[in-house]
């Protein structure tokens, strides 16, 4: 018979199971809490970043609508939610620069550049800030523009480098850095596809600004080979040909322009001068001896009239430091040969045309020194003389 004080073998079972259930329940609750906390934290951070993205989007909208001051505030708010976001920092720097706060913008950009020294867009923004700093900042502008041209671009790098080089060329021309501009403009033209007609137009106009007439003419002629009626190409080709003293070719391009385009004062002046040169030049190819003699006699009359007017200008006073002896001597030489240089004698003795025209050019040059740049027919004769002198070198 069992003892009254003995404990059944299964008496501890319920208590043991209760503790395990409590422990398991606690662990489950803890796991649920951890999951919930992680989820809540994730949602919080997601919402936090969403607020930053919303401020950034608002900043972009303000910036592209021209309100850089509002964009500046928006970008600052965006950075409060995402202070380490380099994209936000970059756009904040752009807004700072757009509002004239260049030192602050430069500080952000230099910090960004230290992490990504090959960034094309960061170097470009630094170049633009340096460009606002005047001549003393030109070395920095050159360095940053070059770094931007050869830097890393995430989208369409070829097109972006072309655009940066174009901007660089314009900066150099605006600052009269002609030697550097020439090299960059040639590089721009060389990197312009023959099928990119808009790019050829830009390169051609930059070449004109740099007074690189031969290369500009080549660029516009390439363009005209694809579109022979393009007004801008015709005007550019005419300008380059005119500056190269290729007046016949310049006149050909000008004649192909519509009347409204030719009404432009610069083009109209080139048109008038080109026609005068072509009608007065006795050395134009294909002329008969009679026509050469006639033109030479007309040129002598025009030059003598210019000399007479110049001698009487301002009561015969010359420009400071300019002697009147050159003009007096040139007129005396022409007068001594007046009988030999008539139209009749020039037809009879065409070899006299060359020395007669040399005398004309001498008079026009001397008159320029005494009375300034000529006008009308005198200007045309002066240009013919310069062209002849240039060709003989």
C-alpha positions as CSV (number, residue, x, y, z in Angstrom):
1,X,0.0,0.0,0.0
2,X,1.3,3.4,-1.0
3,X,2.5,5.9,1.5
4,X,0.2,8.9,2.1
5,X,3.2,11.3,1.6
6,X,4.4,10.0,-1.8
7,X,4.0,12.3,-4.9
8,X,2.7,10.9,-8.2
9,X,5.3,10.6,-11.0
10,X,3.3,12.9,-13.3
11,X,2.6,15.6,-10.8
12,X,5.3,18.1,-12.2
13,X,4.1,17.8,-15.8
14,X,1.5,20.6,-16.0
15,X,3.9,23.2,-14.4
16,X,6.7,22.3,-16.8
17,X,4.5,22.6,-19.8
18,X,3.2,26.0,-18.6
19,X,6.6,27.4,-18.3
20,X,7.5,26.2,-21.9
21,X,4.3,27.7,-23.2
22,X,5.0,31.0,-21.5
23,X,8.6,31.1,-22.8
24,X,7.4,30.2,-26.4
25,X,4.7,32.8,-26.3
26,X,7.2,35.4,-25.1
27,X,9.6,34.6,-27.9
28,X,6.8,34.8,-30.4
29,X,5.7,38.1,-29.1
30,X,9.3,39.4,-29.1
31,X,9.7,38.2,-32.7
32,X,6.5,39.9,-33.7
33,X,7.6,43.1,-32.0
34,X,11.0,43.0,-33.7
35,X,9.3,42.4,-37.1
36,X,6.8,45.2,-36.4
37,X,9.6,47.5,-35.3
38,X,11.7,46.8,-38.3
39,X,8.7,47.3,-40.6
40,X,7.8,50.5,-38.8
41,X,11.4,51.7,-39.1
42,X,11.5,50.8,-42.7
43,X,8.3,52.6,-43.4
44,X,9.5,55.6,-41.4
45,X,12.8,55.8,-43.4
46,X,10.9,55.2,-46.6
47,X,8.5,58.0,-45.8
48,X,11.5,60.2,-44.7
49,X,13.2,59.7,-48.0
50,X,10.0,60.2,-49.9
51,X,9.7,63.6,-48.3
52,X,13.3,64.3,-49.4
53,X,12.4,63.2,-52.9
54,X,9.3,65.4,-52.9
55,X,11.3,68.5,-51.9
56,X,13.9,67.7,-54.5
57,X,11.3,67.3,-57.2
58,X,9.8,70.6,-56.2
59,X,13.2,72.2,-56.4
60,X,13.8,70.9,-59.9
61,X,10.4,72.3,-60.9
62,X,11.3,75.7,-59.5
63,X,14.8,75.7,-60.9
64,X,13.7,74.8,-64.5
65,X,10.9,77.4,-64.3
66,X,13.6,80.1,-63.6
67,X,13.0,80.5,-59.9
68,X,16.4,79.6,-58.5
69,X,15.8,81.2,-55.2
70,X,12.8,79.0,-54.5
71,X,14.7,76.0,-55.7
72,X,17.5,76.8,-53.3
73,X,15.2,76.5,-50.4
74,X,13.6,73.3,-51.7
75,X,17.0,71.6,-52.2
76,X,18.0,72.6,-48.7
77,X,14.8,71.0,-47.3
78,X,15.6,67.9,-49.4
79,X,19.0,67.6,-47.8
80,X,17.5,67.7,-44.3
81,X,15.9,64.4,-45.1
82,X,18.9,63.0,-47.0
83,X,22.0,64.9,-46.0
84,X,24.4,62.4,-47.7
85,X,22.7,62.5,-51.1
86,X,25.3,63.7,-53.5
87,X,22.7,64.4,-56.2
88,X,20.8,66.7,-53.9
89,X,24.1,68.4,-53.0
90,X,25.0,68.9,-56.7
91,X,21.7,70.5,-57.5
92,X,21.9,72.7,-54.4
93,X,25.3,73.9,-55.7
94,X,23.7,74.7,-59.1
95,X,21.0,76.7,-57.4
96,X,23.6,78.6,-55.3
97,X,25.5,79.5,-58.4
98,X,22.4,80.6,-60.2
99,X,21.6,83.0,-57.3
100,X,25.2,84.4,-57.4
101,X,26.4,82.6,-54.3
102,X,29.5,81.3,-56.1
103,X,31.7,80.7,-53.1
104,X,29.2,78.4,-51.4
105,X,28.5,76.6,-54.7
106,X,32.2,76.1,-55.2
107,X,32.6,74.6,-51.7
108,X,29.9,72.0,-52.4
109,X,31.3,71.2,-55.9
110,X,34.9,70.9,-54.8
111,X,33.8,68.4,-52.1
112,X,31.9,66.4,-54.7
113,X,34.8,66.5,-57.1
114,X,37.2,65.0,-54.4
115,X,35.0,61.9,-54.4
116,X,34.5,61.8,-58.2
117,X,37.3,63.7,-59.8
118,X,36.3,62.5,-63.3
119,X,32.7,63.8,-63.1
120,X,32.0,65.8,-66.3
121,X,29.0,67.6,-64.9
122,X,30.8,68.7,-61.7
123,X,33.8,70.0,-63.6
124,X,31.4,71.8,-65.9
125,X,29.7,73.6,-63.1
126,X,33.1,74.6,-61.6
127,X,34.1,75.9,-65.0
128,X,31.0,78.1,-65.3
129,X,31.7,79.5,-61.8
130,X,35.3,80.3,-62.8
131,X,34.0,81.9,-66.0
132,X,32.1,84.4,-63.9
133,X,35.3,85.4,-62.0
134,X,36.8,87.4,-64.8
135,X,40.3,87.2,-66.4
136,X,42.0,86.3,-63.1
137,X,39.9,83.1,-63.0
138,X,40.6,82.1,-66.6
139,X,43.2,79.5,-65.7
140,X,40.7,77.7,-63.5
141,X,38.0,78.0,-66.2
142,X,40.4,76.4,-68.8
143,X,41.3,73.6,-66.4
144,X,37.7,72.8,-65.5
145,X,36.4,73.0,-69.0
146,X,39.0,70.6,-70.3
147,X,38.3,68.2,-67.4
148,X,34.6,68.4,-68.3
149,X,35.2,67.7,-72.0
150,X,37.2,64.6,-71.2
151,X,35.3,63.7,-68.1
152,X,32.7,61.0,-67.4
153,X,29.1,61.5,-68.5
154,X,26.4,59.1,-67.6
155,X,24.2,59.7,-70.6
156,X,25.2,60.4,-74.3
157,X,28.8,61.3,-73.5
158,X,29.7,62.2,-77.1
159,X,26.9,64.7,-77.4
160,X,27.6,66.2,-74.0
161,X,31.3,66.6,-74.7
162,X,30.4,68.4,-78.0
163,X,28.1,70.8,-76.2
164,X,30.7,71.5,-73.5
165,X,33.4,72.2,-76.1
166,X,30.9,74.6,-77.9
167,X,30.3,76.4,-74.6
168,X,34.1,76.5,-74.0
169,X,34.7,78.0,-77.5
170,X,32.1,80.7,-76.9
171,X,33.7,81.5,-73.5
172,X,37.2,81.9,-75.2
173,X,35.9,84.1,-78.0
174,X,34.0,86.3,-75.5
175,X,37.2,86.8,-73.6
176,X,39.4,87.4,-76.7
177,X,41.5,84.3,-76.0
178,X,41.9,83.8,-79.7
179,X,44.8,81.4,-79.8
180,X,43.1,78.9,-77.4
181,X,39.8,79.5,-79.2
182,X,41.2,78.5,-82.6
183,X,42.4,75.1,-81.4
184,X,39.1,74.3,-79.6
185,X,37.0,75.5,-82.6
186,X,39.0,73.3,-85.0
187,X,38.5,70.4,-82.6
188,X,34.8,71.1,-82.4
189,X,34.5,71.2,-86.3
190,X,36.5,68.0,-86.6
191,X,34.2,66.3,-84.1
192,X,31.0,67.4,-85.9
193,X,29.4,64.7,-88.0
194,X,28.8,65.6,-91.7
195,X,25.2,64.6,-91.1
196,X,24.8,67.0,-88.2
197,X,23.8,70.1,-90.2
198,X,22.9,72.1,-87.1
199,X,26.3,71.3,-85.6
200,X,28.0,72.4,-88.8
201,X,26.2,75.7,-88.7
202,X,27.4,76.3,-85.1
203,X,31.0,75.3,-86.0
204,X,31.0,77.5,-89.1
205,X,29.7,80.6,-87.2
206,X,32.3,80.0,-84.5
207,X,35.0,79.8,-87.2
208,X,33.8,83.1,-88.6
209,X,34.0,84.7,-85.1
210,X,37.5,83.5,-84.8
211,X,38.3,84.9,-88.3
212,X,39.4,81.5,-89.6
213,X,38.0,82.3,-93.0
214,X,39.3,79.3,-95.0
215,X,38.1,76.7,-92.6
216,X,34.8,78.5,-92.2
217,X,34.3,78.6,-96.0
218,X,35.0,74.8,-96.1
219,X,32.5,74.2,-93.4
220,X,29.7,76.2,-95.0
221,X,30.4,74.6,-98.4
222,X,30.0,71.2,-96.9
223,X,26.7,72.3,-95.5
224,X,25.6,73.7,-98.9
225,X,26.4,70.5,-100.6
226,X,23.5,69.0,-98.6
227,X,21.2,72.1,-98.8
228,X,22.2,74.5,-101.5
229,X,19.4,77.0,-100.5
230,X,20.0,77.4,-96.8
231,X,20.1,81.1,-96.1
232,X,22.5,80.8,-93.1
233,X,25.0,78.7,-95.0
234,X,24.9,81.0,-98.0
235,X,25.5,84.1,-95.8
236,X,28.3,82.3,-93.9
237,X,30.0,81.2,-97.1
238,X,29.6,84.7,-98.6
239,X,31.2,86.3,-95.5
240,X,34.2,83.9,-95.5
241,X,34.8,84.3,-99.2
242,X,34.6,88.1,-99.0
243,X,37.2,88.1,-96.2
244,X,39.4,85.9,-98.3
245,X,39.1,88.5,-101.1
246,X,37.3,85.9,-103.2
247,X,34.8,88.5,-104.4
248,X,33.4,86.6,-107.3
249,X,32.6,83.7,-105.1
250,X,31.2,85.9,-102.4
251,X,29.0,87.6,-105.0
252,X,27.7,84.3,-106.2
253,X,26.6,83.3,-102.8
254,X,25.1,86.7,-102.1
255,X,23.1,86.6,-105.3
256,X,21.5,83.3,-104.2
257,X,20.1,84.9,-101.0
258,X,16.5,86.0,-100.9
259,X,15.9,89.8,-100.8
260,X,14.8,89.9,-97.2
261,X,18.0,88.2,-96.1
262,X,20.1,90.4,-98.3
263,X,18.6,93.4,-96.7
264,X,20.8,92.7,-93.6
265,X,23.2,95.7,-93.4
266,X,26.4,93.7,-93.3
267,X,25.4,91.4,-96.2
268,X,24.2,94.4,-98.2
269,X,27.5,96.2,-97.7
270,X,29.4,93.1,-98.8
271,X,27.1,92.8,-101.8
272,X,27.8,96.4,-102.9
273,X,31.5,96.1,-102.4
274,X,31.8,92.8,-104.2
275,X,30.0,94.2,-107.2
276,X,32.2,97.3,-107.2
277,X,35.3,95.2,-107.0
278,X,34.2,92.9,-109.9
279,X,33.2,95.8,-112.1
280,X,36.4,97.8,-111.4
281,X,39.0,95.1,-111.4
282,X,41.0,95.1,-114.6
283,X,42.8,91.9,-113.6
284,X,39.6,89.8,-113.5
285,X,40.0,86.7,-115.7
286,X,38.4,86.6,-119.1
287,X,38.5,90.4,-119.8
288,X,39.4,91.7,-123.3
289,X,42.2,94.2,-123.6
290,X,39.7,97.0,-124.4
291,X,37.8,96.2,-121.1
292,X,41.0,96.1,-119.1
293,X,42.1,99.5,-120.5
294,X,38.7,101.0,-119.9
295,X,38.7,99.9,-116.3
296,X,42.2,101.1,-115.7
297,X,41.4,104.5,-117.0
298,X,38.3,104.7,-114.8
299,X,40.4,103.6,-111.8
300,X,42.9,106.4,-112.4
301,X,40.1,108.9,-112.5
302,X,38.6,107.6,-109.3
303,X,42.0,107.6,-107.5
304,X,42.8,111.2,-108.6
305,X,39.4,112.4,-107.4
306,X,40.0,110.7,-104.0
307,X,43.4,112.4,-103.8
308,X,42.0,115.8,-104.5
309,X,39.2,115.4,-102.0
310,X,41.7,114.1,-99.4
311,X,44.1,117.1,-99.9
312,X,41.2,119.5,-99.3
313,X,39.8,117.5,-96.3
314,X,39.9,119.5,-93.1
315,X,41.8,122.3,-94.8
316,X,44.6,120.0,-95.9
317,X,45.4,118.9,-92.4
318,X,46.7,115.4,-92.1
319,X,46.2,112.9,-89.3
320,X,48.7,113.2,-86.4
321,X,52.1,111.6,-87.3
322,X,51.1,111.0,-90.9
323,X,53.1,112.8,-93.6
324,X,51.3,114.2,-96.7
325,X,54.4,113.5,-98.8
326,X,53.3,110.0,-99.7
327,X,50.1,111.1,-101.2
328,X,51.7,114.1,-102.9
329,X,54.4,111.9,-104.4
330,X,51.8,109.3,-105.6
331,X,49.7,112.0,-107.3
332,X,52.8,113.5,-108.9
333,X,53.8,110.1,-110.4
334,X,50.3,109.6,-111.8
335,X,50.2,113.1,-113.3
336,X,53.6,112.5,-115.0
337,X,52.2,109.5,-116.8
338,X,48.8,110.9,-117.5
339,X,49.4,111.0,-121.3
340,X,50.6,107.4,-121.4
341,X,47.8,106.1,-119.2
342,X,44.8,107.2,-121.3
343,X,42.3,104.5,-122.3
344,X,43.4,104.8,-125.9
345,X,47.1,104.3,-125.1
346,X,46.4,101.5,-122.6
347,X,44.5,99.6,-125.3
348,X,47.4,100.2,-127.6
349,X,50.1,99.3,-125.0
350,X,48.4,96.9,-122.5
351,X,51.7,96.3,-120.7
352,X,51.1,99.8,-119.2
353,X,48.1,98.6,-117.3
354,X,50.1,97.0,-114.5
355,X,52.2,100.1,-113.6
356,X,49.1,102.3,-114.0
357,X,47.1,100.2,-111.5
358,X,50.1,100.1,-109.2
359,X,50.0,103.9,-109.2
360,X,46.2,103.8,-108.4
361,X,46.9,101.5,-105.4
362,X,49.7,103.7,-104.2
363,X,47.3,106.8,-104.2
364,X,44.6,104.9,-102.4
365,X,47.0,103.6,-99.8
366,X,48.4,107.1,-99.2
367,X,44.9,108.6,-99.0
368,X,44.0,106.0,-96.3
369,X,47.0,107.0,-94.3
370,X,46.0,110.7,-94.5
371,X,42.2,110.7,-94.6
372,X,41.1,107.3,-93.2
373,X,39.3,104.4,-94.8
374,X,37.7,105.2,-98.2
375,X,34.2,104.6,-99.3
376,X,32.5,103.3,-102.5
377,X,34.6,102.8,-105.5
378,X,37.7,104.0,-103.7
379,X,37.2,101.2,-101.1
380,X,36.8,98.7,-103.9
381,X,40.1,99.8,-105.5
382,X,41.8,99.7,-102.1
383,X,40.6,96.1,-101.6
384,X,41.8,95.1,-105.1
385,X,45.2,96.6,-104.3
386,X,45.4,94.7,-100.9
387,X,44.4,91.5,-102.7
388,X,47.1,92.0,-105.3
389,X,49.7,92.7,-102.7
390,X,48.7,89.6,-100.7
391,X,48.8,87.4,-103.7
392,X,52.3,88.6,-104.7
393,X,53.8,87.6,-101.3
